[in-house]
Amino acid sequence: MSRPLLAVTITAPTMAELRRRRDEASEADLVELRLDTVADPDVAGALAGRQRPVIVTCRPTWEGGAFRGAEEERRRILGDALTLGAEYVDVEARAGFDDLVTADRGRRIVLSRHDFEGVPADLADLVRAMRATGAEVVKIAVTAHRLSDCLPLLELAAVVGGDQGVVAIAMGPFGAASRILAGRFGSRWTYAGGEQQIGQIALAELVNQYRFRHVTDSTGIYGLAGYPVSHSVSPAMHNAAFAAAGIDAVYVPLPSADAEDVVTFGRALGIKGLSITIPHKVSLLAHLDEVLPTAQSAGAVNTIRVQDGRWTGANTDIAGLLAPLAGRSDLTGLRAAVLGSGGAARAAAVGL
């Protein structure tokens, strides 16, 4: 399977600003021009002088966008984009603009559907129906309420025959892995940008921190499991270490609802190792194939290593506490106060 492309979403209040931001996105393979955010949308102006392929989108409010005008006006904007040669035009499956979809036998059409409530139970059937229209690309964006809500998206590549005719995204913080690991999800491209409310990741972050263009089917997947994890510097630190050491691996934030959520997703994706943070340090013990003595003593796990499908839990918090104290003073007989009652606090008590 070829590597997925990187599309960046560009929004702006004016056409002049939209064009400026479009031309600044030099690291993107595709630029999505969100004309619904512009006060004075001008398709010809949006396309003129472009330096890379674009996706013209004019998203209505009923599909999470900002366009409040008449549907006929929106249809005209999208039709003009096709006529003027836009590389792709995004048409909502629920818009009923069938004439636009079939105008060029589906070529250059991204037929999209967004679910801001959750994951439709009939997801595969929806994709089949959308593919039956002849649209070149089918885009499905669902809302993940737990990490394992991303897993139904894995099956969509098989539905469309593995030809990368699908873009599958899980929105929200629980869906970050579907964006970073777009190739594993069979997506033709992923979307970067500043739409944080739907979980987009900045273009520079995807390119530089997660080394998006270097992630392949053979890249080892590691991550930080817990909730919340957005504040953590672990992805920046570990991905920099992988790059410096020449290791083909990526470290992904994995916000997760509970221990079962972590294990279900991790086994499905073939994850090779995890850092564990709150609130899973204790609850994950019951889900592991092996627990090393240090973790058993602490009653908490902060590291999981996966080898040959076996999940082994360890605890490095004990060593992390004692190493900085070594040589500073004799701990024998000292009184200590442990502030906290979570997994790290347990490890501190055991270490002392």
PyMOL commands that set and color helices and strands:
alter all, ss='L'
color gray80, all
select helices_A, chain A and resi 15-24+35-37+43-47+61-63+71-83+98-102+123-131+147-159+173-180+196-198+203-209+212-214+234-245+259-269+283-287+293-298+317-325+343-351
alter helices_A, ss='H'
color red, helices_A
select strands_A, chain A and resi 5-10+30-34+54-57+88-92+109-114+137-143+166-171+189-192+220-226+249-255+273-276+290-291+303-307+310-314
alter strands_A, ss='S'
color yellow, strands_A
deselect
rebuild
show_as cartoon
